[in-house]
Amino acid sequence: MNNKELSQYLLQSLNMGLTALIYGESSYVNAFDIKIMSDGFLFIPRLPSSYIIDDELYQKIFLIANAALYPRYTLLKQNSAYFVALDTDDIHVQRGLFFPWKKGISKRLVIPDLEAFAQSQPANTIPIMENLTIDYNKVTHIAIAGNSGSGKSYTLSYFLSIIRKFSELIIVDPKFDSPSRWARENGIAVIHPQKNRSKSDFVSEINENLSRCLNLIQQRQEILYDDPKHQFDHLTIVMDEVLALSEGVNKTIKDSFFSLLSQIALLGRATKIHLILVSQRFDHNTIPVSVREQLNVLIQIGNINKKTVQFIFPDLDPEGIVIPIGKGTGLIQVIDNESPYQVLPLLCPTYYFTKKGIL
């Protein structure tokens, strides 16, 4: 299908779907037009018009076009109407609504041997899907959210297996579960609860480790002051079930935990100190707002609706995003200079451990 045929197909879909919203106006009476671009399409209204060009119209066009284009293209969901100025002297068509897309749909990675796969990957790269790879040099902090049984631990084990090749790891596992077993198999120390020990004592130990990381950040900042191009080794602090750390603990210790976490989140970018946080939800009781604002890889796994995404994607209305059914599916947003800022459907990798008994 060439651009002209695609344009006609979209026009037909919008003429039929928008009838009620724009009071019978259509491309047949020159009320609007479509222009296909390399990275999306333009809806060009002809003004003055009898219909209002607003967020409601934009989202309605998104719903119609996303379904019509699937699976050849995936429209990238916008939080509000995306206006662009057009290069023309005709005031009637000097603006358009832009709908960015990516070709094809999200496709899951299937990995027969995770250890061999991890060793084969270039340094600092984390493959997420067939058409999405993260550059760890451009990632500061990662959040993985999802309801119980959604596949968070499975996804975290994948990240750990890939990242351990190029990053030192500090693992905090309040449930003493799969991250601890993974660490045992890979010879990595874990901070976990111990018998006859209070929760406040456990979080205090975590605070001591976070304090050492903060000192390391300050040392690295002094090096950067004299040599701004100095390259550091990655250090990743991994925390499973963060909500379990912040609930039911002494207020003073909790405040210290939040303060240390905030400072690391704010200062870690230039010094290659990363956070990977996993939790069922990321409200203000789980992590401080200042930490959430510094997360630049956001993953929501499992049931997707306005309620489940309200903390990790507070401005997103997920209506119209086509999310495949199955384990380890959801949404991902990578905020860096190369990836599209928009939220994408996610299919987490399917992999197999050669070592048994981790998950």
C-alpha positions in Angstrom: 0.0 0.0 0.0 1.6 3.3 -1.1 1.1 6.7 0.7 -1.8 7.7 -1.6 -3.7 4.5 -1.0 -3.0 4.7 2.8 -4.2 8.3 2.8 -7.5 7.4 1.1 -7.9 4.4 3.5 -7.5 6.7 6.5 -9.8 9.4 5.0 -12.5 6.7 4.5 -12.1 5.5 8.1 -12.3 9.0 9.6 -15.2 10.1 7.4 -17.2 7.1 8.7 -16.0 7.3 12.4 -16.2 11.1 12.9 -19.7 11.7 11.6 -21.4 12.2 15.0 -18.6 14.3 16.5 -18.1 16.8 13.6 -21.7 17.1 12.6 -21.6 15.4 9.3 -18.6 17.3 8.0 -16.2 15.1 5.9 -13.3 15.2 3.4 -15.9 15.0 0.6 -16.9 18.6 1.4 -13.3 19.7 1.9 -13.7 19.9 5.7 -10.4 18.2 6.4 -7.6 16.3 4.7 -4.9 13.7 5.5 -1.2 13.9 4.8 1.1 10.9 5.3 4.5 11.6 6.7 7.5 9.3 7.3 6.9 9.2 11.1 3.2 9.7 11.3 0.2 11.4 9.6 -1.3 14.9 9.7 -5.0 15.6 10.1 -5.5 19.0 8.4 -8.8 20.8 9.2 -10.0 23.5 6.9 -10.9 26.6 9.0 -13.3 28.2 9.8 -15.1 24.9 10.6 -18.4 24.0 12.2 -16.6 21.6 14.6 -14.2 22.3 17.5 -10.6 21.3 17.2 -9.6 20.2 20.7 -8.4 17.3 22.8 -11.7 15.4 22.4 -11.4 15.5 18.6 -7.7 14.5 18.7 -8.3 11.5 21.0 -11.3 10.4 18.8 -9.1 10.5 15.7 -6.5 8.5 17.6 -9.0 5.8 18.5 -10.3 5.4 14.9 -6.9 5.6 13.3 -5.0 3.3 15.7 -7.5 0.5 15.2 -7.6 1.1 11.4 -3.7 1.0 11.1 -3.1 -1.9 13.4 -0.9 -4.0 12.8 0.9 -2.1 10.1 1.5 0.9 12.3 1.3 1.6 16.0 0.1 5.2 16.9 2.0 6.7 19.8 -0.4 8.0 22.4 -0.3 11.7 23.3 -1.5 13.3 26.5 -3.1 16.2 24.6 -3.6 17.5 21.1 -0.4 17.7 19.1 -0.6 20.8 16.9 2.0 21.6 14.2 2.4 24.6 12.0 2.3 23.9 8.2 4.5 25.6 5.6 1.8 27.4 3.6 0.4 30.9 3.1 -3.2 29.7 3.1 -4.5 30.7 6.5 -7.3 28.1 6.2 -4.9 25.1 6.4 -1.9 26.5 8.2 -2.1 24.1 11.1 -2.6 20.3 11.5 -3.0 17.7 14.2 0.0 15.3 14.1 -0.3 11.6 15.0 3.2 10.1 15.3 3.6 6.3 14.7 6.1 3.6 14.5 6.0 0.9 11.9 4.7 -2.5 12.9 3.7 -3.6 16.4 5.6 -4.6 19.5 7.1 -8.1 19.2 8.3 -10.2 22.1 11.8 -11.5 22.4 12.0 -15.2 22.8 15.4 -16.2 24.3 16.2 -20.0 24.5 19.3 -19.5 26.8 19.4 -16.3 28.9 23.0 -16.6 30.0 24.3 -17.1 26.5 22.1 -14.3 25.2 23.3 -11.9 27.9 26.9 -12.7 27.1 26.3 -12.0 23.4 25.0 -8.5 23.9 27.1 -5.4 23.4 28.1 -3.6 26.6 25.5 -1.1 28.0 22.6 -2.4 25.9 19.4 -3.9 27.2 17.1 -5.5 24.5 13.5 -5.1 25.6 11.6 -6.1 22.4 12.5 -6.9 18.8 12.3 -3.2 17.9 13.3 -1.6 21.2 16.7 -1.6 22.9 17.8 0.6 25.9 21.2 2.2 26.0 22.2 2.0 29.7 24.5 5.0 29.4 21.4 7.1 28.7 19.2 5.6 31.4 19.2 6.9 34.9 16.6 5.0 36.9 14.1 2.3 36.1 10.7 1.5 37.7 8.8 -1.7 37.2 5.2 -1.7 38.5 2.5 -4.3 38.4 0.0 -6.3 40.4 0.9 -9.5 42.2 1.5 -12.3 39.7 1.9 -10.0 36.7 5.5 -11.0 36.1 7.6 -8.3 37.9 10.1 -10.7 39.4 10.5 -12.5 36.0 11.1 -9.2 34.3 13.5 -8.1 37.1 15.5 -11.3 36.7 15.9 -10.6 33.0 17.2 -7.1 33.8 19.6 -8.4 36.4 21.0 -11.1 34.0 21.7 -8.5 31.3 22.9 -5.6 33.5 25.4 -7.7 35.6 27.7 -7.9 32.6 28.4 -4.2 32.7 27.3 -2.9 36.2 28.1 -3.6 39.8 24.9 -4.6 41.7 23.6 -3.8 45.1 20.4 -5.9 45.6 17.8 -5.3 48.3 15.2 -8.1 48.6 12.7 -7.6 51.5 10.8 -10.7 50.6 13.9 -12.9 50.4 12.6 -14.4 47.2 13.6 -14.8 43.6 16.2 -11.9 43.5 18.0 -13.5 46.4 18.1 -16.9 44.6 19.3 -15.2 41.4 22.0 -13.4 43.4 23.1 -16.7 45.1 23.5 -18.4 41.7 25.6 -15.5 40.5 27.7 -14.9 43.6 26.3 -11.5 44.4 25.5 -10.3 48.0 22.0 -9.4 48.9 20.5 -7.3 51.7 17.6 -9.2 53.0 15.6 -9.7 56.3 17.1 -12.0 58.9 15.6 -14.1 61.7 15.1 -12.3 65.0 15.6 -8.9 63.5 13.2 -6.0 63.4 12.1 -4.3 60.2 13.4 -1.0 61.4 16.9 -2.6 61.8 16.6 -4.0 58.3 15.8 -0.7 56.8 18.6 0.9 58.8 21.0 -1.5 57.1 19.6 -0.4 53.8 20.1 3.3 54.8 23.8 2.6 55.6 24.3 1.1 52.1 22.5 4.0 50.5 24.6 6.5 52.5 27.8 4.8 51.2 26.4 5.1 47.6 25.7 8.8 48.3 29.3 9.3 49.4 30.5 7.6 46.2 28.4 10.0 44.2 30.0 12.9 46.0 33.5 11.5 45.3 32.7 11.0 41.6 31.3 14.6 41.4 34.7 15.9 42.7 36.4 13.9 39.9 34.0 15.3 37.3 34.7 18.8 38.6 38.3 18.5 37.3 37.6 16.1 34.4 34.0 16.4 33.1 34.5 13.7 30.5 35.7 11.0 33.0 33.9 7.7 32.5 32.8 5.8 35.6 31.7 2.1 35.9 28.0 1.6 36.4 26.6 0.9 39.9 23.0 -0.2 40.1 21.0 -0.3 43.3 18.1 -2.8 42.9 15.2 -2.8 45.3 12.4 -5.4 45.0 9.0 -4.6 46.5 9.9 -1.0 47.6 6.4 -0.6 49.2 7.3 -3.4 51.7 10.3 -1.3 52.8 8.4 2.0 53.5 5.3 0.5 55.2 5.3 -0.2 58.9 8.7 1.2 59.8 9.9 3.8 62.3 9.1 7.3 61.0 12.6 8.6 61.5 14.2 5.7 59.7 11.6 5.9 56.9 12.3 9.7 56.5 16.0 8.9 56.3 15.3 6.2 53.7 13.3 8.6 51.6 15.9 11.4 51.9 18.7 9.1 50.8 16.7 7.7 47.9 15.8 11.2 46.7 19.4 12.4 46.8 20.6 9.4 44.9 17.8 9.8 42.3 18.7 13.4 41.8 22.5 13.1 41.7 23.0 9.7 40.2 22.8 10.6 36.5 26.2 12.1 35.8 28.0 9.7 38.2 26.5 6.5 36.7 24.7 5.4 39.9 21.3 3.9 38.9 18.2 2.7 40.7 16.0 -0.2 39.6 12.8 0.0 41.7 10.1 -2.7 41.7 6.7 -2.3 43.4 3.0 -3.1 43.1 2.4 0.7 42.9 4.5 3.9 43.1 2.3 6.3 45.1 3.8 8.9 47.6 3.9 6.2 50.3 6.2 4.0 48.3 8.7 6.6 47.0 9.0 10.4 47.2 7.6 12.4 44.3 11.2 13.7 43.6 12.3 10.1 43.0 9.4 9.3 40.7 10.2 12.4 38.6 13.7 11.2 37.9 12.6 7.8 36.6 13.3 7.6 32.9 12.3 4.0 32.1 8.8 3.3 33.2 7.3 -0.1 33.0 3.8 -1.1 34.0 3.0 -4.8 33.7 -0.3 -6.6 34.1 -3.8 -5.1 34.2 -3.8 -1.7 32.4 -6.5 0.9 33.1 -6.7 4.5 34.4 -6.4 3.3 38.0 -3.4 1.1 37.6 -1.4 3.6 35.6 -2.3 6.7 37.7 1.0 6.8 39.6 3.6 5.7 37.1 1.9 7.4 34.1 -0.2 10.1 35.8 -1.1 12.1 32.7 -1.9 9.0 30.5 -5.4 7.9 29.5 -4.6 4.3 28.2 -7.9 4.1 26.2 -7.2 3.1 22.6 -3.7 1.6 23.2 -3.7 -1.9 21.8 -2.0 -4.1 24.5 -1.6 -7.8 23.7 -3.2 -10.3 26.1 -0.9 -12.5 28.0 1.8 -12.7 30.7 4.3 -10.0 31.0 2.4 -7.5 28.8 1.8 -3.8 29.6 3.2 -0.4 28.8 6.7 1.1 28.6 8.1 4.6 28.3 11.7 5.3 27.7 12.6 9.0 28.2 15.9 9.7 26.5 17.2 11.7 23.5 16.7 8.8 21.1 13.5 6.9 22.0 10.1 8.4 21.3 8.7 10.1 24.5 5.4 8.4 24.0 4.2 5.3 25.9 4.5 2.0 23.9 2.7 -1.4 24.3 5.2 -3.8 26.0 5.8 -7.5 25.7 8.5 -8.5 28.2 11.0 -11.1 26.9 10.3 -14.8 27.3 13.5 -16.6 28.4 14.8 -19.8 29.9 17.3 -20.2 32.7 19.9 -23.0 32.3 20.1 -22.9 36.1 16.9 -24.2 37.8 15.2 -23.0 40.9 15.7 -19.2 40.6 12.0 -18.3 39.7 
